[in-house]
Amino acid sequence: MTQLNPAFTRPAFTSRVVPVIVITHPDQAVPMAHALLEGGVDVMEITLRHAAGLPAIEQVAKHVPQMHVGAGTVTRAEEMARVQAAGASFALSPGMTDALVQAAMACKLPFMPGVMTPGEVMAARDYGFGVVKLFPAAQAGGLAMLKALGGPLGDMRFCPTGGVSLTNMGEFLKQPNVAMVGGSWLTPVDVVERGDWAEITRLAREATDAAAV
């Protein structure tokens, strides 16, 4: 994400599609990780929206080391050390505060803050970030906003999340300032709840193939 501070280095995953996941039971995490890997996705953003998030991150970090597991929905500074202790290799947030940035720097944990306006993008750049999360992407203007930002802030790269789907992800990924996209469609709640890991693999492969076009 930058060369200025180790806390902002981008994780080494290769997938351009980042599944945004709400896990309700830690036992779902490891089979999901294997299913995503089989479909060509080597990254998971396990959110802290459910109490199972932290133990799920820990399970993946411990049992599936080839998966780059990140913690999503990190909104409080004290959560940064917790997700790092659980084994997260990076963290993401829907927004950005001084406290979050300082906590990421203290932990030397790669961090992708959320932005929605040009001013927030500029503030993130001042901190040394090179890749930020455009969230919520649809409400922020989607493709039109990314194209508009590409002129005055052409050195910044984005991970649009929120309103991105298999249908429109290709258009997002064609934009020169889009590094990757995030979305929850790869791990539908009903599919995860019934443990249909073959379907998760199918969805991951579908997204991987679409991203390669």
N, C-alpha and C positions, 0 to 999 in steps of 0.2 A: 504494500500500500504506500510505502515511502522508503526512502533511504535515510531519513533523518533520525529515526529512533527505532530500536529493535521491536518495540511494541506495535509498530505499524507495518511490519513486514507481512506481505500476503502469504497465507498458507500455500502449501505446494500441491493442492488438488488440481486435477486437470479438467474435470467436468465444467461445462459452461452453464449447467442447470443445477441450481441448489434447491433441494427439496426442503420446504419449511414444514416442520413436523411437530404435532402435538401428540405426545405419548401419554397414555393414561395408566399404563402399567409397565414397570421396568422390564418385565419379561418379553415385551414386544420388541425391545431395542435391538438385540443381537440378531434374531432372524430377519428383521427389517434391514439391518445393515448388510447382511449377506445377500438379501434379495436385490437391494440397490446395486451392490457391486457386480452381481451377475448381469444386471442390466446396463452396466457401463457407467454408473454414477458413483464416484469415489468421495462424495462429500455429503454430510447430513447437518442440517441446522435443527437441532433439537431445542425447542423453545422452553422457556421457564413459565409458560402459561399454566402448567399443571404441576402439582407437587412431585409427580413422577419424573420430571425433567432431569433433575440433577442425578438421581440414581441411574437413569437411563443413559446419560452421558458417561457415567462411570462404567457401566456395563460394556458399552461399545469400546471405550478407550482400553479397557482391560482385555477384552476377548476378541476384538476385531481391529488389530493395530493398523491394518492396511486402509482402514476407513478414516478419513479426515473428519472428525466429529467436532462441530462447533456449537456454542451455546447461543441461542437466539432470545430475543425479548429481554436482554439485559438492560434494565432501566435504572438500577441503583448501584452506586459505587461499590458498596460492600459485596455485591453479587460477583464482581470481577474475580476476586480471590477465591470465592467458592467454586465458580465454574472451572477455574484453573486447577484447583485441588481435585476436582472430580475427573480431570483428564481432558478437558476441552482444549483443542489446539488453537482455537480462535473464538472470538465473541462478536456478536452483532447486536445492534440496537435499533429500535424504530426512530430514535432521535440522538441528540448529542448534547451533553452538558460538560462544563469544566470538570466536574467531579468524576464523570465517567472516563474522560480522557486521561486525567491524572491517575486514576486507578489502573487503567490499561498500561500506562507508562511504568507505574510502580511494579506491576506484575510482569512487565515485558511480554504481555499477551497480545498477539495480533488482534486488531479490533477494527470493525467496519461500522462507523456511526451512520445513523439515518439522517437524511436531509430532505427538504421539500422546496426550498427557495434558493435563488441565486446567492443571497446573503449567507445562508447556511453553508452552501457549497464553498464560498470564499472563506468562511470561518474555518471549515474543515481543512482547507488547503493551508491556511495559516498555521494550523497545528502540525502540518506535515503529512496529512492524508493524501493519497493519490487515487484511492478507490473508495467510494461511498455508496451507501444504500439509498436509492431514491424510493421513499416510502411516505404515504401510499402512492404508488406510481400512477394509478389511474386518476386519482383525485388531484395529483400534482400536475397533470397535463399529459402524462404518458409520452407517446412518441413525439408529439409536438413540443413538449417541454425539453426533452432530450436533444432534439434538433436545435432548439433555441439556445440551450446551454452550450452546445458544441462550438459556437462562435467565440463568445467572450471568455469561456472557460474550457478551451479546447484541450488543456493538459490534464483535465480530470476525467476519470473513468467511473462508470456507474454500474450498480447491480439493482435494476428496477425490480421491485417486489410489491405485490398488491394489485390485482387485476391482470396479472400475466398468466397466460394459459398456453396449452399446446397449440391452440389456434393462432395466437398472435405472437408467440415467442420468437418465431423466425424473423418477424419484422423488427423486433427489438434487437436481436442479435446482429442484424445487418448494420446497425448504427455503429459508426467508428468509435464512439465514446462509451459503448456498452461492453463491459468485460464479461458479464454473466447475468443470468436472470434468476430470480427466486420465485418459488411458487409452492402451493400446497396441493396441487392437483395430482402430484406423483404418489401421494400417500393419503388417499381418501379415508376419512375416519371409519366409515362402515367396513371398508376393505381391511383396514388394520385391526378393527375389533373382531372380525371373524378369522383373522390369521391367514388370509389368502395371500401368501407370499409370492406365489406364482404370478398373481395379478400385479403385484408391486414390481416384480421383475419386468413384466410386459410393459407397464407404464414407463419404467425407467428406460428400457430399450427404445421405446417409441420416442421419448424425449431426446435421448442420446442421438438417435438417427436423425431426428429433425434438426438438432443443433449442428450437425455435421454438414447439412446441405448448404 
